[in-house]
Amino acid sequence: MSSMIRYQHENEDLLLHSAPHGRRWRLPGAIFFSRDSGKSWFTGQEIEPDYLGYSVLCQLNNGKIACIYETEDCYQIMPDLFT
């Protein structure tokens, strides 16, 4: 129910991961990043304060990161862009 991609940002190799941030239910949703190939993770940005269902990350041609995810108990799909 989460997504992970490798991303080059300012000559830095990052892993990005979209997933729920909390341990209970699936909220809030966030993008996490790792600078050491997944050994340690940091919260980069909260993307959804409520329920986060399935999510997909991708890098667009302009270099921005897009995340499409389900919310509101999977009745709505939301797009989001990050730099």
HELIX and SHEET records of a PDB file:
SHEET    1   A 4 SER A   3  HIS A   9  0                                        
SHEET    2   A 4 GLU A  12  PRO A  20 -1                                        
SHEET    3   A 4 GLY A  29  SER A  34 -1                                        
SHEET    4   A 4 PHE A  42  GLU A  48 -1                                        
SHEET    1   B 3 SER A  55  GLN A  59  0                                        
SHEET    2   B 3 ILE A  65  THR A  71 -1                                        
SHEET    3   B 3 GLN A  76  PHE A  82 -1                                        
END                                                                             
